[in-house]
Amino acid sequence: STPLYSSAASDVYKRQTEVIPGIAITVIDDVTEAPISCGATAILQESSYEEELTNPESSDCDSTTMLFGALERQGFYNITVQKEGYEYWYAYDVEVAEGLCHVEQVEVEARLIPL
C-alpha cells in the first residue's frame, strides 16, 4: 500500500509548521571576544511592536546562548542590547524579510564594550 503522505509532502508540512525567529543575536564582549549572553537583555522595536529577549543569569547559564525574537515577523527593527557592566549596544533598521515559507533569519552580533 502507498503511504498517505510522501516524505516530500511531509517535509513541506514540517517547514510550514516550524516557527522561525526573524532575529538571532549573539552577545560578545568586544575586548575579550568571549560570549556573554548570560544576564543580557535585548529589546526589539518595530513601529508599535516591542519585544524583550533575555538569557537570565543563573548558576547553569550558557553564555553562548543566542537571543531569538521576532518570530515569523518581517519588518525593520531597532535593537538595543544591555548587560550590567557594559555600554548599551544599538542597531537600527535591521531588516527581517519575508522568505518563501518563513521569514529570512538575520543573525546579529552584538559586541558590547565594557565600562
N, C-alpha and C positions, 0 to 999 in steps of 0.2 A: 504494500500500500504506500501511496505517496504521502509525505508529511504535509500537514495543513499549511505550514509556513516554510518557505525555503530559508536557508541561512542568510541569503542576501536580504530578503524581506525582514528577517529578524534583526539584522544589523542596522537597517534603516530605522526600524522601530526603536531600537536602543538609542540611536543617535537623536531621535526626535524626543525621547523621554528624559534624556540627560539634561541637567541644568548646568550651564556653563557660566562661570563668573566672567564678567567683562573685563575686570581689572585684577591682576595678581601683583602684589607688592612684596619685594624683598627688601628688608631693612638691614642696612650695613653701616658699621662705624667707618666714617670716611678716612680716619687716620690708620686704624689697625686692619681694615678690610674684613673684620670679623662680623658674622651675622649677629644682629642684636634685636630680634623682633620681640623677645620677652619684655613685657611691660610697655610695648609701643602701641600707640593708637593712631589709626588713620581715619580721616574724615573725607568722605567723597561728597561733592556737591555738584548738582546739575540742575539748573533752574531752581524750582521749589523742592526738588528731591534732595534729601540728605541721609547719609548712612554712615554709621560709626563702626569701624572694624578694630578688633583688639586681640592681642595674644596675651592673656593675663599672666602676670608674674606668679610663679609657683615653684615649689622645690623640684618638680619634674618638667618644667617648661623647656621646650625645644626652641632655641633661638634661631634655628634655620627655617622655622615655620613661616610660610608666606601668609600675607593677609589678603583674603579674597573678598570681593564685593561686586556690586553692580550686576547681580545675577540676571542674565539674559536681558540686560538693559542697555540699549545703544544710546549714544549721546556724547556730549563734550563735558568732561568732568574737571573740576578743580580739586586737587588732592592736597591735604595737609597731613603731615606725619609728625607726631610729637612723642618724645620719650624723656623722662626725667634725666637731667644731666647733659642734654643735647639741645642745640638750636632747633627751632621748628624748621621743617623741610617743606617746600611747596612745589607743586607742578600745576600748570594751568592749561586748560583746553586740551586735555588728554582725550583723544577720540576713541570711542568704542564703536566699531562699525558693525552693521548687520551682515552676517555671513549667509551661506546657503541654508543651513538648518538652524544655526545658532549665531550668537554674536561672535565676533573675532576677538579672542582674548588678547589684551595688551599687558605685557609684562613690564613693570616699572621697578627701577632700582632706586630706592630712597637712601641716599648717602648722607647720614646725619653727622654733623660736625660737633665734637664735644665742646662743652662750655669751658 
